[in-house]
Amino acid sequence: MNKIKFVFALHNHQPIGNFDGVIEEAYRTSYLPFLETIERYPSIQTVLHTSGPLMEWLVERRPEYVKRVADLVAQGRIEILGGGFYEPILPMIPAADRVEQIRSYSRYLAAIFGGEIRGAWIAERVWEQRLAVDLVDAGIEYTVLDDFHFLRAGLADRDLRGYRLTDDEGRILKVFPGSERARYLVPFSDPHATIDYLRTLADEHPGAIVVHADDGEKFGSWPKTYDHVYRFGWLNRFLDLLAANSDWIETTTLARAAFESLPAGTVYLPDCSYREMTEWAMETPAALEFKEAVRGAWGIPQAERLMRFARGGGFWRNFLAKYPESRAMYARMLGVSQRLRSIEAAGCATAAGLNAAQSELVAEARRELFRSQCNCAYWHGSFGGLYLPHLRGAIYRGLIAADDLLDRVERREGPRVGCKIDDFNIDLRKEARLENEALIAFIAPARGGRIYELDARSARVNLLSTLARRQEPYHQGIEAREFRQEINHHSNNGDPAVWSRSIVYDSGPLEALVDRFYPLDINLETVRLGGDHDRGDFASGAYSATVRRGANRVVLAMERTGSAGDHPIVIRKNVTIDAGRPRLLIEYVLEQIPEHSRLNFAIEFQLASMAGRADDRYYRDGAGERLGFLDATLDLASTDRIAAVDHWLDVSSELSWSRTAALWTYPIETINGSEAGIERVYQSSAIIPRWIVEPDSSGSWTLAIEWTITPAAFIAPVDSAEESGDRARSLATSNA
């Protein structure tokens, strides 16, 4: 009888910033029952990769689980794979960070489980050929990718029955192809289907190595899988069949397969990830066109042959182009990494070097940086967490913490103020970074003079970690029957018409200090539903900028000549930051306004939070009274201030202005897909004060705004959520 080697490899992962309850649920429904089941099958070997964030949680919260895994490792029944400590997309981060993340995680795992870590899991199987040299330099000898990578390199399916060698700069790495067919069979088809698949491969390719490498969460944590895998016995039946067929199916590890078998040849793989990811990375119009092309190729043999070579978007980095919010995090991460390396290099260049305390701070900053490189918040598909505010928030929390630690290394503590000018967001244009001991503000003069990041340092929160509403491929099915069923199953309000009205698209990133001129008769509902209603060209237009520096103050002075409808005007706006004050002072001067003009001038602010409707997250007025939750839609005729209070994040963000304004607020909510179906997610709150501008005798109009950020802990709760909701409804008026 022909024999075959079968590698049963699982990847368990929870991202940085995920809620403890979510991780606990995954442990209860997936990680623990899988371990309990596999313990009962001593003849079956498995491979396990647990990401660093999850492993740290298990070591702290479930040490008994870790001990049980370690016992199986000692018995030779489980092989432990390493990888980047905090599950980064390896090509996305600097090479030095890649190598150190892999080395440090290998050391961590070796201390827990013993032995040497030789294999690595590649996060989301995102591959670029230059990874080979870094993996080998980090001590890795082999890895596993999808067979999709190998097919895109021109190999045929019959060629994918063992590992191949690849290299970069002469460093040789062994690469196994993971079977996409096995990924889809296990655990979703009857166990006999997988055995039949392996029997076919054994007959056609005696001695072949077949690798199943996929998410462990599909064994219990994915929707409806717990009952299927455990209560109804799928996993027991599958393992029983593997054991019963052990005369021709040898379950093995990657380590044994790598060192007991000869390579099947050499391959150089294209920049790639698994098949589904290459489609998710495409811009939506292209993704829809590609999906239609694939659908049209079904049943046409020649077309199906050609589709094997079609790569679609094919490149994970396109997420950084598709989503500006992802690119902003990426650029910020690179800046922190470069700063850390620069400080280390400067320390090494001096005779004294860094002292012990400074070295410890650098090490802590590196850990925070590495945590901020966790991949999930940087992309979106059926998986990926870009649409989840708490995951984006965790990225910024690590970056802000790392910056603060590096400030301490450089002895930059206490009241201070500073300004740097550089291309911080990698767009070939200069931005300004204003900072003091409380705040860091990134401002883009060439892009509307917008504030695109505002960090509250004590809370480690970026108040502008927002996400714009944009078209996704699955929106196309909003009226489809199966889409309505998903909505009905996963929504508190299953009315498809309600969800259709919720699908609103923004014209660009949602930021702060966005200058707009609206028609005089526009109303809140029109603005809330999106579209381009701005009659000015200031929102994204280029402002010239200069910096004025004082001992305790920095002023970024910006100016633009543009138009408001048919009127050419000039806007000068200054952003001032002072040492010792947790606020930005923003001053506007509108000039050369034609006589007798009446302009509807609005300034858009976005404030990000993790929830719009929670008792500890609300608006309050100048008298301290609650106006409603952060997802409230308010249309106030006259006010001079508003504060958004978030006790969960411990941030109160108050905006006050020198001229009484009308005020709009409304929530930004996305309709996005996940493995659980279609869901509505609160992203941020739009706060838009507006004024009817009538010029003085010189054709000018002035305004001052104070944006003050303080801990929410300083603010005592005022009244109940029910009372605040009633008050919000009473204050809301109609401008229709």
Buried (B, 14 or more C-beta within 10 A) or exposed (E): EEEBBBBBBBBBBBBBBBEEEEBEBBBEBBBBBBBEBBEEBEEBBBBBBBBBBBBBBBEEBBEEBBEBBBEBBEEEBBBBBBBBBBBBBBBBBBBEBBBBBBBBBBBBBBEBBEEEBBBBBBBBBBBBBBBBBBBBBBBBBBBBBBBBBBBBBEBEBEBBBBBBBBBBEEBEBBBBBBBBBBBEBBBBEBBEBBBEBBBEBBEEBEEBBBBBBBBBBBBBBBEEBBEBBBEEEBBBBBBEBBBEBEEBBBBBBBBBBBEEBEBBEEBEBBBBBBBBBBBBBBBBEBBBEBBEBBEEBEEEEEBEEEBEEBBBBBBBBBBBEBBBBBBBBBBBBBBBBEBBBEBBEEBEEEEEEBEEEBBEBBEBBBBBBBBBBBBBBBBBBEBBBBBBBBBBBBBBBBBBBBBBBBBBBEEEEEEEBBBEEEEBBEBEEEBBBBBBBBBBBBBBBBBBBBBBBBBBBBBBBBBBBBBBBBBBBBBBBBEEEEBBBBBBEBBEEBEBEEBEEBBBEBEBBBBBBBBBBBEEEBBBBBBBEEEEBBBBBBBBBBBEBEEEEEEEBBBBBBBBBBBBBEBEBBBBBBBBBBBEBBBBBBBBBBBBBEEEBEBBBBBBBBBBBBBBBBEBBBBBBEEEBBBBBBBBBBBBEEBBBBBBBBBBBBBBBBBBBEBEBBBBBBBBBBBBBBEEBBBBBBBBBBBBBBBEBEBEEEBBBEBBBBBBBBBBEEBEBBBEBEEBBBBBEEBBEEEE
